[in-house]
Amino acid sequence: AGDASCRRLALSLTVTDALGAQGTISSPVDVVARIPQTMIPVINAQVSKVADDLANGDGKAVLAGVASLADLLNDESIGWASLGASLAFKAGVRDAVIASVDAAVRDLLSPLTVASAVQAIACVAAITGETAEVSAGASSTA
């Protein structure tokens, strides 16, 4: 459990049924998640899902997938280079999903509702958060 490839999360849980009765676990439970030896397959799977969502015409799912991917890419506690994801790889991923966000906003979500506009802005801000990992072209698109 002390392995650098593991992350510890203390989980507390309260469940409420339809009648309002609640149950809570008596003390937090430690959950340990092992970080894969290489993050590239994990990231590629998420990029593929974003592409599938775009192809299926689900603009909201594209934004949600890109926001999730941004959270992962922006996590500074992950030793990216040691897990096989170089700066160039991460930049390529960011560039690809920025193009997906652009297509979703222009082709699937237009005209934008206020909620979709806020979600799109937050998504773009998150995925472009590391400017060193975004090309000039993708930055312009964003």
BAFI-3210 file (N, C-alpha, C; in Angstrom, 3 decimals, decimal comma, padded with zeros to 6 digits):
// residues 142
n [1|2|3|4|5|6|7|8|9|10|11|12|13|14|15|16|17|18|19|20|21|22|23|24|25|26|27|28|29|30|31|32|33|34|35|36|37|38|39|40|41|42|43|44|45|46|47|48|49|50|51|52|53|54|55|56|57|58|59|60|61|62|63|64|65|66|67|68|69|70|71|72|73|74|75|76|77|78|79|80|81|82|83|84|85|86|87|88|89|90|91|92|93|94|95|96|97|98|99|100|101|102|103|104|105|106|107|108|109|110|111|112|113|114|115|116|117|118|119|120|121|122|123|124|125|126|127|128|129|130|131|132|133|134|135|136|137|138|139|140|141|142]
n.u [000,823|002,114|003,407|004,610|003,103|000,531|-002,552|-004,168|-007,429|-009,763|-012,892|-016,130|-019,488|-022,890|-026,145|-029,369|-032,705|-035,797|-037,774|-036,554|-034,974|-031,755|-028,480|-025,211|-021,788|-019,765|-017,146|-014,603|-013,507|-010,540|-009,584|-007,618|-006,103|-004,447|-002,091|-001,807|000,995|001,717|000,406|-000,474|-002,252|-004,592|-005,136|-005,352|-007,642|-009,587|-009,443|-010,299|-012,922|-013,979|-013,801|-015,580|-017,960|-018,232|-018,555|-020,970|-022,663|-023,021|-022,674|-022,615|-021,530|-019,013|-017,906|-017,966|-016,268|-013,848|-013,397|-013,005|-010,699|-008,975|-008,779|-007,315|-004,923|-003,996|-003,227|-000,846|000,358|000,885|003,488|004,246|006,206|007,574|005,604|005,317|004,221|005,080|005,874|005,410|003,586|001,402|000,809|-000,028|-002,355|-003,904|-004,165|-005,652|-008,094|-008,986|-009,688|-011,867|-013,636|-014,076|-015,403|-017,667|-018,909|-019,363|-020,765|-022,557|-023,714|-024,647|-027,249|-025,760|-026,865|-027,113|-026,142|-024,697|-022,780|-021,341|-020,364|-018,771|-016,857|-015,616|-014,576|-012,759|-011,034|-009,970|-008,677|-006,772|-005,158|-002,445|-000,251|002,168|001,771|000,140|-000,333|000,330|-001,576|-003,743|-004,232|-005,147|-007,502|-008,895]
n.v [-001,198|001,170|001,709|003,690|003,649|003,527|004,944|006,315|006,523|007,824|006,687|007,666|006,802|007,425|006,285|006,815|005,787|005,469|006,240|007,955|006,989|006,654|005,291|004,942|004,172|003,089|004,009|005,698|004,061|002,798|003,021|001,681|002,593|001,416|002,870|002,497|000,855|002,079|005,012|005,514|003,657|004,075|006,795|006,848|005,267|006,918|009,111|007,829|007,240|009,834|010,531|008,626|009,475|011,944|011,123|009,818|011,888|013,087|015,729|016,732|014,563|014,519|016,907|016,264|014,021|015,149|016,986|015,225|013,923|016,111|016,592|014,352|014,671|017,060|016,459|016,887|015,249|012,859|011,004|011,594|011,168|008,922|007,067|006,616|008,626|011,155|014,706|015,554|013,586|014,095|016,695|016,190|014,745|016,693|018,555|017,022|016,540|019,123|019,819|018,105|019,202|021,673|020,866|019,649|021,833|023,588|021,981|020,206|021,249|023,726|026,069|027,361|026,664|028,457|026,842|024,878|026,500|027,423|024,974|024,253|026,321|025,909|023,388|023,842|025,613|023,911|021,848|023,287|024,172|023,672|025,369|024,841|022,408|022,590|023,105|025,914|026,111|024,596|026,072|028,430|027,489|026,772]
n.w [000,000|000,440|-001,847|-004,562|-006,825|-006,047|-004,894|-002,132|-000,860|001,305|002,010|002,714|003,322|002,862|002,654|001,378|001,465|-000,473|001,299|002,978|005,028|006,460|006,159|007,370|006,890|009,567|009,931|008,013|005,014|003,725|000,431|-002,064|-004,992|-007,768|-009,858|-013,321|-014,950|-017,306|-018,617|-021,100|-022,570|-021,054|-021,421|-024,224|-024,553|-023,444|-025,198|-027,521|-026,766|-026,609|-029,320|-030,380|-029,142|-030,390|-033,062|-032,756|-032,370|-029,858|-028,223|-025,556|-024,170|-025,330|-024,295|-021,557|-021,500|-022,365|-020,322|-018,197|-019,083|-019,085|-016,325|-015,581|-017,131|-016,071|-013,520|-011,283|-009,476|-010,601|-011,908|-014,847|-016,937|-015,991|-016,248|-018,889|-020,500|-022,373|-022,615|-025,236|-026,090|-024,365|-025,233|-027,849|-027,335|-026,018|-028,123|-029,977|-028,632|-028,231|-030,799|-031,048|-029,150|-030,350|-032,720|-031,576|-030,313|-032,472|-034,368|-033,081|-030,743|-031,307|-031,801|-028,833|-025,543|-022,436|-020,370|-021,820|-022,990|-020,766|-019,833|-022,036|-022,053|-019,563|-020,016|-022,140|-020,849|-018,912|-020,421|-021,780|-019,814|-019,221|-020,760|-022,021|-023,077|-025,246|-028,648|-030,873|-032,897|-031,870|-029,606|-030,731|-031,901|-029,619]
ca.u [000,000|002,980|003,988|004,398|002,130|-000,795|-003,157|-005,087|-008,604|-010,642|-014,250|-017,237|-020,679|-024,219|-027,159|-030,729|-033,685|-036,911|-038,585|-035,763|-034,128|-030,348|-027,489|-023,853|-020,763|-019,340|-015,877|-014,125|-012,846|-009,447|-009,618|-006,329|-006,161|-003,110|-001,900|-001,230|002,420|001,794|-000,858|-000,815|-003,504|-005,701|-005,417|-005,831|-009,019|-010,448|-009,464|-011,167|-014,311|-014,365|-014,002|-016,824|-019,067|-018,355|-019,122|-022,352|-023,443|-023,302|-021,815|-022,450|-020,602|-017,681|-017,426|-017,724|-015,074|-012,658|-013,179|-012,432|-009,330|-008,207|-008,473|-006,237|-003,690|-003,568|-002,868|000,599|000,902|001,223|004,807|003,895|007,325|007,869|004,492|005,324|003,530|005,982|005,276|004,926|002,390|000,315|000,456|-000,801|-003,680|-004,626|-004,496|-006,707|-009,396|-009,424|-010,390|-013,159|-014,487|-014,447|-016,418|-018,892|-019,549|-019,816|-021,645|-023,547|-024,348|-025,013|-026,872|-025,440|-027,631|-026,211|-025,491|-023,703|-021,692|-020,537|-019,663|-017,735|-015,791|-014,890|-013,861|-011,620|-010,089|-009,300|-007,788|-005,672|-004,551|-000,985|000,020|003,344|001,321|-000,849|000,306|-000,198|-002,791|-004,817|-004,518|-005,960|-008,815|-009,558]
ca.v [000,000|002,331|001,758|004,969|003,495|003,424|006,139|005,962|007,379|007,485|006,738|007,651|006,553|007,507|005,862|007,180|005,072|006,268|006,734|008,908|006,352|006,747|004,415|005,440|003,258|003,596|004,737|005,729|002,877|003,137|002,373|001,886|002,437|001,280|003,572|001,565|001,041|003,075|005,737|005,707|002,981|004,708|008,055|006,534|004,779|008,088|009,866|007,054|007,432|011,186|010,455|007,882|010,353|012,941|010,431|009,470|013,112|013,403|016,845|016,824|013,509|014,973|017,869|015,556|013,192|016,006|017,517|014,123|013,750|017,270|016,353|013,371|015,257|018,176|015,953|017,039|014,222|011,688|011,102|011,260|010,613|007,574|006,198|006,460|009,702|012,307|016,016|015,569|012,753|014,833|017,817|015,627|014,415|017,953|019,098|016,206|016,725|020,493|019,751|017,465|020,188|022,651|020,247|019,456|023,133|024,146|021,123|019,437|021,997|025,060|027,209|026,981|027,137|029,030|025,724|024,280|027,471|027,384|023,683|024,303|027,228|025,226|022,271|024,405|026,145|022,782|021,108|024,171|024,674|023,566|025,975|024,215|021,154|022,895|023,740|027,228|025,908|024,169|027,215|029,338|026,850|026,850]
ca.w [000,000|000,445|-003,184|-005,237|-007,897|-005,436|-004,306|-001,061|-000,780|002,428|001,499|003,661|002,523|003,447|001,689|001,765|000,642|-000,986|002,413|003,743|006,032|006,098|006,762|007,154|007,391|010,872|009,838|006,624|004,490|002,815|-000,878|-002,706|-006,450|-008,353|-011,121|-014,297|-015,233|-018,361|-018,728|-022,517|-022,937|-020,344|-022,112|-025,575|-024,438|-023,218|-026,457|-028,420|-026,336|-027,039|-030,770|-030,586|-028,757|-031,459|-034,223|-032,437|-032,253|-028,456|-027,854|-024,098|-023,771|-025,755|-023,298|-020,291|-021,672|-022,428|-018,967|-017,421|-019,568|-018,602|-014,914|-015,539|-017,669|-015,225|-012,194|-011,108|-008,586|-011,413|-012,548|-016,230|-017,721|-015,506|-016,640|-020,333|-021,215|-022,520|-022,849|-026,627|-026,142|-023,719|-026,110|-028,954|-026,808|-025,814|-029,441|-030,585|-027,983|-028,478|-032,086|-030,788|-028,482|-031,374|-033,581|-030,796|-030,096|-033,759|-035,156|-032,327|-029,657|-031,780|-030,958|-027,461|-024,395|-021,430|-019,668|-022,714|-023,158|-019,539|-019,834|-023,071|-021,599|-018,493|-020,639|-022,866|-019,856|-018,259|-021,327|-022,192|-018,589|-019,291|-022,060|-022,651|-023,670|-026,279|-029,808|-031,236|-033,673|-030,975|-028,746|-031,536|-032,033|-028,309]
c.u [000,857|003,679|003,646|003,372|000,703|-001,250|-004,169|-006,204|-009,429|-012,073|-015,235|-018,505|-021,927|-025,211|-028,527|-031,702|-034,834|-037,781|-037,821|-034,907|-032,682|-029,515|-026,115|-022,862|-020,129|-018,024|-015,408|-013,378|-011,740|-009,569|-008,287|-006,485|-004,737|-003,086|-001,264|000,244|002,643|000,425|-001,325|-002,086|-004,740|-006,114|-005,964|-007,276|-009,987|-010,545|-010,367|-012,635|-014,805|-014,652|-015,299|-018,039|-019,308|-019,016|-020,588|-023,235|-023,800|-022,338|-021,572|-021,473|-019,174|-017,114|-017,110|-016,463|-013,795|-012,366|-012,545|-010,972|-008,444|-007,837|-007,314|-004,912|-003,125|-003,122|-001,345|001,200|001,273|002,587|004,680|005,024|007,633|006,778|004,337|004,617|004,429|005,186|004,693|003,653|001,202|-000,135|-000,383|-002,217|-004,508|-005,061|-005,666|-008,062|-009,889|-010,181|-011,762|-014,134|-014,977|-015,562|-017,736|-019,646|-020,128|-020,902|-022,769|-024,331|-024,832|-026,483|-026,724|-026,474|-026,625|-025,448|-024,413|-022,514|-020,768|-019,730|-018,530|-016,562|-014,952|-014,035|-012,606|-010,579|-009,303|-008,303|-006,623|-004,911|-003,035|-000,551|001,217|002,961|000,242|-000,140|-000,347|-001,503|-003,969|-005,201|-005,406|-007,375|-009,603|-010,063]
c.v [001,248|002,542|003,089|004,860|003,360|004,775|005,681|007,006|006,910|007,725|006,665|007,539|006,664|007,166|006,243|006,428|006,000|006,843|007,692|008,301|006,372|005,712|004,930|004,400|003,911|004,360|004,718|004,451|003,345|002,325|002,688|001,612|002,409|002,016|002,595|001,873|002,002|003,717|005,849|004,945|003,610|005,981|007,781|006,033|005,942|008,935|009,152|007,217|008,808|011,185|009,710|008,740|011,418|012,310|010,076|010,692|013,520|014,477|016,976|015,764|013,861|015,920|017,185|014,706|014,000|016,606|016,456|013,894|014,899|017,091|015,381|013,994|016,362|017,736|015,940|015,968|012,946|011,933|010,680|010,598|009,178|006,572|006,115|007,539|010,942|013,599|016,086|014,732|013,502|016,005|017,329|015,276|015,682|018,547|018,351|016,474|018,164|020,547|019,108|018,418|021,215|022,101|020,063|020,768|023,673|023,307|020,463|020,266|023,385|025,080|026,777|027,516|027,745|027,915|025,083|025,209|027,459|026,093|023,691|025,179|026,557|024,094|022,777|024,948|025,012|022,105|021,971|024,722|024,641|024,076|025,377|022,929|021,373|023,609|025,089|027,089|025,520|025,294|028,208|028,784|026,986|028,261]
c.w [000,000|-000,883|-003,864|-006,356|-007,355|-004,924|-003,283|-001,012|000,405|001,969|002,647|002,838|003,373|002,354|002,244|000,863|000,266|000,126|003,321|004,838|005,547|006,824|006,398|007,647|008,618|010,851|008,391|006,253|003,560|001,548|-001,539|-004,197|-006,995|-009,690|-012,104|-014,560|-016,388|-018,493|-020,175|-022,906|-022,281|-021,075|-023,510|-025,558|-024,248|-024,483|-027,467|-028,058|-026,752|-028,540|-031,096|-030,251|-029,824|-032,683|-034,007|-032,213|-030,843|-027,949|-026,372|-023,599|-024,183|-024,707|-021,971|-020,376|-021,700|-021,057|-018,071|-017,798|-019,094|-017,136|-014,768|-015,986|-016,777|-013,827|-012,046|-010,205|-009,337|-012,055|-014,011|-017,006|-017,285|-015,871|-018,150|-021,129|-021,251|-022,705|-024,260|-026,769|-025,553|-024,579|-027,289|-028,533|-026,631|-027,152|-030,076|-029,945|-028,076|-029,803|-031,902|-030,109|-029,500|-032,264|-032,833|-030,625|-031,406|-034,425|-034,371|-031,315|-030,071|-032,172|-029,500|-026,478|-023,420|-020,725|-020,534|-022,913|-021,950|-019,490|-020,849|-022,646|-020,513|-019,053|-021,359|-021,895|-019,195|-019,190|-021,798|-020,994|-018,569|-020,661|-022,768|-023,369|-024,729|-027,424|-030,103|-032,003|-032,799|-030,034|-029,463|-031,696|-030,738|-028,069]
res [a|g|d|a|s|c|r|r|l|a|l|s|l|t|v|t|d|a|l|g|a|q|g|t|i|s|s|p|v|d|v|v|a|r|i|p|q|t|m|i|p|v|i|n|a|q|v|s|k|v|a|d|d|l|a|n|g|d|g|k|a|v|l|a|g|v|a|s|l|a|d|l|l|n|d|e|s|i|g|w|a|s|l|g|a|s|l|a|f|k|a|g|v|r|d|a|v|i|a|s|v|d|a|a|v|r|d|l|l|s|p|l|t|v|a|s|a|v|q|a|i|a|c|v|a|a|i|t|g|e|t|a|e|v|s|a|g|a|s|s|t|a]
***
